[in-house]
Amino acid sequence: MARFLSRPLAFHSRPSLPRGVRAPAAGSMGPRCCSPCLLFLLLLGTSGFFQSCAVEVDVKDASNATCLYAKWMMRFLIKYETNSSDYKNATLNLSSNVTHSGSVCGNDTQAALLAVQFGEGHSWSVNFTKTNETYQGDFITFTYNTNDTAVFPDAQRKGPITVVVKDTMHPVQLNNVFVCHNTDFFEAENVTQVFWNVTVQAFVQNGTIGKKESRCHADMPTSAPTVPPTIANVTTASTTTLSPAPTTAPKPVENPDTGNYSLKSGNKTCLLATVGLQLNVSQDKPLLININPKTTSADGTCGNTTATLKLNDRNSTLIGFTFVVKNASASVQKFYLKEVNVTLLNRLNGSVISSADNSNFSQWDAFLGSSYMCRKEQTLEINENLQIHTFNLWIQPFLVKADKFSTAQECSLDDDSILIPIVVGAALAGLIAIIVVAYIIGRRKSYAGYQTL
């Protein structure tokens, strides 16, 4: 069986500490938040790290040799339904009472498992599989307990809720350490899991942590640099850093690139979307952000009466669109956009810069079995501080056939043909008005000629 260090979980970030700030002693006992780390961050003036702790796990095998090592930081953003049937957003951070039971070393026939438990009944784990030459993360399992009233004070659903997502960690050579300093996150079932400063090695050989690193794609030199947590530094589609915006946010020179997104149910495509997206944020300073489809992945769910498309931009923007079927029992049915939610995250520490949702939309409606199209720019008002501009929109959230859009119902903005009768009608109305006025004037002049002397 696997054994752990006498200090099974310690919380360290091990930065280059300023002179006068000491790192915790190597033999310190028990899991806790690293106060020197917090002091270091305060000295740097960095916000957003409060209540965040680095978790360090060193799993030992029967011979007291390290077989699995990991150190990382994480946070959870959870949307839950309240007793009043509305929705609230909760942030779940790691607390100091973290345990590690259930972790497994793994071998050629058994997956390795890294598991932690924290707070009031919350747990998180990831299992690792290996081949002859590589290892990689397989599935991430997160369970949160809505009985934790400090985090979910008025949750309608009580008890533990489990979310399972597929890990996107690329294969790593055995005896190499996987490192990812940049923020990464997974979104599924109203839960966003945020990770940063990750160091992990599974199936450690000979009890020695490897010295060669395998970096994630976000840490590569071509990636956008990690920046301090300020909304004016969110990158645009051209990967250039925005300078502080003026009082009135100017339009970018170009509209956002159009992205193609789809969802599958089994092997069958169940949702299709083509759209260019631009955020207009004015919480602190006016700012326009183009969503880059090259760095954006699609996730979500398909159903008979409800479908959700979730877009995850690796530049730390999460956008969710929820569609429903109107009058599901009627003979003629239509779908429409009902809800949109947006979360902007700080790439450095995973903290929420801005979060907003609006569940009172009734737009983008079309007959069930068809698609909705609007090439012109449209605006979705999320709240007074956040708008979404859409370009070249083409969406079908239900009854997709043969991986292709069905016949589109176009928005009124695109219907140029309606301008012709409007112009002709206006011209005729003007002409009639002129004739009537001329007739009245002529009649008055005629009566004036026959007045009594």
N, C-alpha and C positions, 0 to 999 in steps of 0.2 A: 504493500500500500504506500501511497505517497505520504511524505511527511513534510512539514513546513519548518522554516526557521523558527528559532525561539522568539524572534520578532516577526511573526507571520505577515503582518501588513503594516507597513510604515508609509507615511505620507511625506514625500520629498519631491522637490523639483530640481534641486541641485544646480542652480544657476551660478554664475560667477558672482558671488556675494560681495557687496561693498565692504570695504575695510571697517572692521568693528562689528560686523554681523556674522555670527558663527552658525555653522550648519549643525543640525542635531547630531548627537553622538551616535555612532554606528550601533552601539549596543542598547539604544533606548528601547523601552518595552511598550508594546501596545499600539494600536492604530490611533492616529490623531491628525488634526490639521497642523501643518507645519507653520508655526508662528514666525520663524525667521523668514520663511518664504513670503508671508504676508507683509512683513516689514520691508522686505526687499521691493515688493511691488508698490508699496506706499511711497518708498523713496523714489521710485521711478515715476510716480504720479499716474500709474496705470489703473483704470477703473474696470469694473466688471468681474474681478476675480473673487469678490467676497463670497464666502460660503463654498468656494471651490477648493478641492483638495486633490493632490496627486496620489493615486493609489499605486502601491508597489507590492507585487506578489512574487515570492520566490518559492516554488514548489520543489520539495526534495523527494527523492525516491527512497527505497528501503536502505540503500547504502549511504544515505545522507548526501547524495550528489544532486546538484540542481538539474531538474529535468524540464522545467517550464518556468520562464521568467517574463514578467510584464510590468510596465510602469506607464500609466496614462492618466489623463484627466477627462471627465465626462460630465454631461448635464442632460436633463430630460425636459422637454417641453410637451405638456400634455393638455389636450382639449377634452373637457368632460362636461356631461350634462348635469345640471343642478336640479334641485327639487322644484324649482319654478319653471322647469322645462326649457330654460335658456342654456347657453353654453359659456363656460369660463375657461381661461387659460391658466394653467398652473406650471410652475417651474420646480423641478425636483432636483436638488443637489445632493451630493454625497455628504453624509454626516460623519461624525467622528467614530460612531459605533459601527464599524464595518467588520464583518467576519468573512471567512473564506472557505467554509466547509463545502465539500463536494468536488473540489478541484482534483483532476486526474492527470498523471504524467502522460499516459498514452504509449502505444508501441506500434509494431508493424500491423497488428490486427485490431487495435482499439484506438479510437480518437482521443486526443488530449482534450481536457476540459478546464477552462479557467472560469471560476465561479466566485462571485462575491454577494454578500447580503448586507443590507444597510437600512437604517431608519426603521419605520414601523411596518415591517413586513414586505419590504421591497428587495428585489434580487435581480442580478444581471449575470449572464454567462455567455461564453463563446466557445465553440468546439473547433478543434484543428484536425485536419486530415493530412496525410503525407503519402508521397510516392517514394520511389527509390532515391530520388534526388531533391525533391522539394516538399515544402509544407505550405498550407494556406488556411485561412479562416473559412469556416463552412457556414454555420448558422449562428445568429445572435438571438438570444432569448431574454426578454426583459419582462419582469412581472412587477406591477405597481399595485399597491393596496389602497383602495379608496376609503378604507376605514381610518386611514391616517388623516384625522380631521385638521391637523395643522397645515397640510398641503391641499386637501380636498374638503373644505369646511362644510359644504352643503351638497355633496355628491348624491345624485339620485340612485345610482347603482353602487351597491356596497360590496366590498370584498376584493380579492385579488383578481387582476385582469392581466393576461399574458399576451405579449406581442412577439412574433417570430419573424425575422427578416434574414435575407440571404446576405452574407458578408461579401463585400466586393474586393477584399484584399487579394492582390495578385500573388501567384506562386513565388515563394522565396526559397533560395537554395538552402539546403540543410547546413546548419552551423553558421548561417548568416542571421543578422539581427534586422528585423523590419522596423523602420523608423519613419514616423510621419509627424512633423511639427505643425503643419497646417491643419486647419479645421476640416473635419469630414463629418457627414451626418447621414442618417437613414431616417426616412419618413414612412410610416405605415400605421393605419388604423388610429388616426388622431394623435399619434405619438411621434415626436422628432427626437432622435438620439444624437447628441452632439459629442464629438471626440476631438481632442487635440493633444499635442505633445505625447504621442504614442510611441513606445518602445516595447517590442515583444519578440520573444524567440521560443518556439515550441520544439519539442523533441531535441532538447539540448544534448549534445554528444559529449561523453566523458566528463559531464558535470561542469563544463567550462563555457561561459557565455562567449559567443563568437565576436571577433573584432571587426569583421567586415559588415558594413551596413548595406541594406537594400532599401532604398528610399521610395516613398510613394510618389505618384506622378505630380501631386501638388507641390512637393518640395523640390522638384527639378528646377534648374536655373531658368528655364523658359517660362515658368509659372509666374503669375503676378506676385510681387513681394508682399510679405505679411506687413500690415500697417497698423498703427495704433487705432483703438476703437473710436472712430469718429465717422459719422455717416457721410461726410463729404469725401471720404476716401474709398467709397464703394466703386469698383471698377466697372467700366462700360464694356460694350461688346467689342470695342477696339483694343481692350486690355490696357488702355491708358488711364492714369490716375486723374480724377477730376480735381481741379483746383476749387477753392471755396467759391460757392455760387454767389452771384450778385443778389440784390433784393428781389428781382424778378428773374426766375429761371429761364434762360434762353432755350429755344429749341435746338437740338443737335443739328448739325449740318445734314445728316442723313437720318432717315427713319430706321427703326431697329430691323435687323435681319429677320426674315421669316423662317420659323422653325416648323418641322414636320414631326408630330408626335402620335403615338398609337399605344393602345393597351390590348392585351390578349387575355382571353379566357380559355385556358388550355392551349390548343394550337390554333384557335380561331380569333381573328381580330374582332374586338367588340367596341372599340372607340377609335375614331380618327380625328385629328385636329391639325390644322395648319394656321399659324398665327404669328405675327410679330408683336412683341410686348414691350411696353415702355412704362416705367413707374414714375409718377410725379409725387415726390415726397417733400413735405414742407413742415415737418415736425420741429426741426431746429433751424435749418437753412433750406431754402428752396433748392431742389435737386432733381434732375431728370436722370433716370437710369435705364439704359437699354439692356434687355435680357439677351444674353448671347446663346443662341441655340446650339452652338458647338460645345458648350460646357453644361448644357441643361439636359437632364434625364427625366423621363416620364414614369410615373407610378400611379396607382389608383385602383379603383374597383369598378366593375360593371355589374349591373343588375337589370331586372325587368322594368323597374319603375324609378330607380335612382342610379346615377353614375357619377363618379368623382375622378377628375383628372388632377394629379398633383405634379407640379413641375419643380424640379430641384436644380437650381443653378449653383454650380460649385463656387461661384463668387458669393455664396451665402444668402441667396434669395429663395424663399419657398412660396409658391403660389398654388392655391387650390381652387378649382372650379367644380361646383356641384350642380348637376342637372337632375330634374325630376320630370315625371310624366304628369301632365295636367288632366284631371278627370279620367283616372285610369280605368274606370268602369264604363266610360262612354263609348259609343260605337266609333266615333271619330275622335282620335286622341292627338294631342300635341305635347311636345316637350319644350322646356324653357330653362334658362339659367336662373337658379334660385339663390345660390350662395357663393361668395368669393372670400377667401381669407389669404392674407399676405403676412409673412414673417421675414424680417431682415435680421441677419445674424452678423455679429462681429467675427471676422475670420481668425482673429488672434486667440480669442478665448471662448467663443461660442455663446457669448451673452447676447440677449435680445436687444437690438437697437430700436426696432419698431415692430409692432404686431397689431394687426387690425383685421376685422372681419365684418361682413355685411350679409345677413341671411334674408334680406327682404327684396331681392331683385326679382324682376319678372321680364327678362329680356332674352333676346336670341331665340325666340319661339318659332317653331316649325312643326309641320305634321310629322307624326311618328312614322319612321320609315324613310324620311327624307333627310336632307342636311340643311344647315343654315349657313349663308354666305354674306359677308359684308366686306367689300374691298376697301371702302373708305374708312377713315379714322373714326373710331368710336371711343367714348369715355365711360368708364365704370367708376362711379363715386363710392369708394369704400367708406371713407369718413372725411371730415374736414381737412385732415392732414395727408390723405393718401388717395391718389387716383391711379387707375390703370388705363392706358391708351392702347387700343388694339388696332392692328393694321393687317390687311389681307386675310381676314378671318374666314375660315371654312371649318365647320365643326359638325360632327355627327356622333352623338354619344350613345345611340341605340340602333339596333337592327342593322349593323354593318354587314354587307354581303360581298363576298369575293375580294376582301381587302380594298374595296373601292368606295368612294363617296357615292351616295345616291343622289337623285335629282335635287338640286339646291333651290331653296326658297331665299331669294335675295332681299336684302334690307331696302328700305325706301331710299336711303342715301345713294344706293347703286342704280336705282331705276331711273336712268336718264330719259327713257321714253315718255315718262309722265310730264317732262318739261315741255314737250311739244304742244299737247292740248292746253297746258296752262298758259303758254305764250300766245297761242292762237285765241284762246278764250279771252285773255286780257286785251288783246288787240281788238277783237270784236266788240268787247264791252266799251273800250275807249271810243271806237268808231261810232257806236250807237249813242254814246253820251254826246259826242260832238254834233251828230245829226239832230238829236233832241234839242240841244242848246240853240243850234242854228235855226231850227224850226220855230222855237219860241221867240227868238229875236225878230225873225221875219214876220211873224204874226203881229207882234207889237207895232212894227213899222207900218204894216198894212192898215191897222185900225187907226193909227195916227193920221193917215191921209184922208179919212172921211169924217173928221171931226166937224161939228156944227159951227158955222161962222157966227 
